[in-house]
Amino acid sequence: MRHLTLEQPTSARLIADDDQELAVTVTLRYSSGDPFAVQLLFPAWISLDGKKVTWTFARALLEEGLDTPAGMGNVHIRPYGPAHTAVEFHSPEGIAMIRFDSVALHHFLRRTYRVTEPGREALEPSLDRGLASLLDGA
């Protein structure tokens, strides 16, 4: 089975502790091979170790966070004023907050829905991958 991958480069703002903002281009990615997830890809220059960074989380979390604060653990998403959405990434090194235009995130979600409608995701490939990763080395 061939999988379709969508990528959408999107302008965003990294919000620093002192409320300074830094422009960054983040690539939003969705693959029909992992239909429940979305990825945010960050350029190497933004990370502490100088390597590209990819965060993967539930597509449903992105959808929920556009309207109301959502998330637990490493990724939190919430409205940030009337036209923006904040995505917070929690790691042992600290918290990074990225502000996106909500319109860009809505556009990306609509594109993913054209590939895989919510509720029509195939469970079997995701379950197989999840079980394989859990049992790897067992």
C-alpha positions, -999 to +999 in steps of 0.1 A: +000+000+000+013+034-010+012+062+016+006+098+010+027+124+029+017+161+031+042+188+041+034+224+047+061+249+056+046+275+080+059+307+095+059+307+133+074+326+162+095+310+189+086+328+222+116+331+246+115+334+284+119+371+282+089+374+257+113+380+228+101+364+196+122+347+169+108+340+134+112+304+124+098+282+096+083+250+108+073+222+085+039+206+093+038+169+082+011+143+079+014+108+065-014+084+057+010+056+069+006+070+105-030+084+103-034+094+139-003+115+141+011+149+129+047+160+130+063+194+134+098+196+119+121+223+132+154+235+115+187+225+131+196+261+140+168+263+165+179+233+187+204+233+215+225+206+199+223+220+163+203+190+150+169+190+132+141+183+157+108+165+150+079+164+174+052+139+168+018+140+185-019+131+179-037+148+151-067+150+174-047+170+200-039+196+173-076+198+164-087+201+200-060+227+209-071+251+182-103+257+202-095+250+238-064+243+259-054+206+254-026+183+261-007+165+288+028+153+291+052+167+265+029+186+242+003+213+251-017+233+226-040+263+232-055+293+216-032+323+220-053+354+214-080+356+187-058+347+157-030+325+170-023+291+186+005+283+210+022+249+210+043+241+240+069+214+240+081+201+274+115+183+277+141+178+304+159+209+290+129+231+295+098+243+277+097+258+242+066+277+230+059+283+193+031+306+182+014+298+149-013+316+129-044+296+136-054+298+100-023+280+088-030+251+113-067+249+103-056+248+066-032+220+074-058+200+093-083+203+064-056+190+040-050+160+063-088+153+064-088+151+026-062+123+029-077+105+059-111+115+073-113+115+111-128+083+122-117+065+090-081+059+101-070+023+096-061+008+130-042-022+120-010-006+107-007+017+137-014-011+161+011-034+145+038-007+146+029+001+183+031-036+193+063-041+174+080-012+191+067-024+225+080-059+219+112-049+203+140-065+224+116-086+244 
